[in-house]
Amino acid sequence: MKTAVILAILAVACLYAAALGALAMVQRRLLYFPDTRRPEPSAAGVPGARAISVRTADGLDLLAWQVPPAADNQPVVLYLHGNGGNIGYRAVRMARLHSFGWGVVLLEYRGYGGNAGAPSEAGLIEDARAGYAALRTAGVPARRILLWGESLGSGVAVRLAADLDVGAVLLESPFTSIAALAQQRFPFVPVSLLLRDRFDLIGRIAAVRAPVLVMTGGRDAIVPPEMGRAVFAAVRGPADSWYAPEAGHNDLAEAGALEAAHAFVQRFWRAEP
């Protein structure tokens, strides 16, 4: 009887170990959902929008869509999107942000939108740095660069803002960390031992000195709203929060998030003289 119990325990342990191994191997497939088709900027319906190439430090040429601001003293949004689709899915947002008079750069990540490479935390951070560097090289002052981080992109935006000067950071549906989010989804998995891409937003946001807006939806079924509240509480610089109780994860724009961001920038951001 004891032998049978021991064998059963060993069998369960082997199955559990095999399941952990499988999760470890496919974890990036569970995190990144790229649409690899190359989108065209005409989809944004914005006069002056064009495709540009952004060169990364590790030698990739990334697609980005760019539209200039209405005036030289207006901000430029470096838009860092979430883990699904490609920048073409954000075409309407580009048009609406540009309607404020802002310039916009929709940066496409490696492995998305026809770009070479495969997504990873280190890779996406490198891509964002390249987008920022391209704006600075084009003569845009750091103070005029606004970082918009959408969902997974919020982790990228915070990492960039913790290291570099920017005018403001706009976080849509932010999480505390991918590790914490994954642990909630997989409570019986030792996430801290297996996870490669952690996006530790909560551990870095205290280093951000630019004004921060945190936008969350009360019915977000992907990122718990309490994570957004924790992110807001961890900010050490100027900050505000915007909460849409009836909104979920992907419909904050329809609930008024873009207008809330515009109002926030008007209050907290000032153009350089």
Residue, then its C-alpha position, 0 to 999 in steps of 0.5 A: m500500500k505504501t509503495a502504491v502511494i509513493l508511486a502515485i506521489l512520484a507520478v503526480a510530481c513528474l506530471y507537475a514538473a513536466a507541466l512546469g517545463a512546458l510553461a517555462m518553454v511557452q511563457r513568451r507565447l502566453l505573454y506576447f500576441p503579435d500581429t506580424r502583418r505590416p500596417e499602413p499609416s493611411a489607416a489612421g486617416v491623419p494628413g501628414a502621417r507617414a511610416i518611418s524607420v527607427r534603428t535600435a542599438d542591436g541593429l533592428d530597423l523598426l516600423a513606426w508611424q509619425v505625425p508632427p505636432a500642430a506647433d513646435n511648442q506642443p508635445v509629442v507622444l511616444y506611444l508604447h502599445g500593449n501585448g496584442g496586435n500591431i500599431g495598426y490597431r491603434a490608428v484611431r487613437m493616433a488620430r484622436l491624440h493628434s486632434f489635440g495638436w500633439g505629435v504622435v509616434l506609434l512605435e512598433y516592437r520587434g516581432y510585431g507589424g512586419n518587424a524582424g526579431a522576437p519580443s522580450e522584455a529586454g527587446l521591448i525596452e531597447d525598442a522604446r529607447a530607440g524611439y526616444a532617441a529618434l525623437r531626440t535626434a530629430g530635435v524634440p526636447a526631452r520635456r516635450i516627449l510624453l510617454w503613453g504606456e498601454s497595458l504591457g506598454s505601461g511597464v515599458a514606459v515606466r522603465l524608460a521614464a525611470d532612466l530618462d527625462v520626459g515631460a509626462v507619463l500616461l499609463e493605461s491599465p497598468f499592472t504592478s508587475i507581470a510576475a504578480l499578474a502571472q502568479q494570480r493567473f497560475p497560483f500553483v506555479p512558482v512564477s518567481l523561479l520560471l518567469r523571464d520577462r517580469f516588467d517590474l513596474i511597481g519596483r521602478i516607478a518611484a524613480v520617475r520624476a515626471p508627472v504620472l497619470v494612472m488610468t484604470g477601468g473598474r471592470d478590467a478582467i485582465v489587470p485587476p483595478e487594485m493594481g492600478r491603485a497600487v501603482f498610483a500609490a507608489v508614484r513619488g512625483p506629481a501624479d493623478s489617477w482617472y478611474a472609469p468604473e464601467a470600463g474594462h481593459n480595452d475600452l478605456a478610450e471609449a470611456g474618456a481616457l484620451e480626454a482625461a489624458h489631455a486634461f492632465v497634460q494641460r494641468f501638469w505639463r508646460a512647454e519649454p519657453 
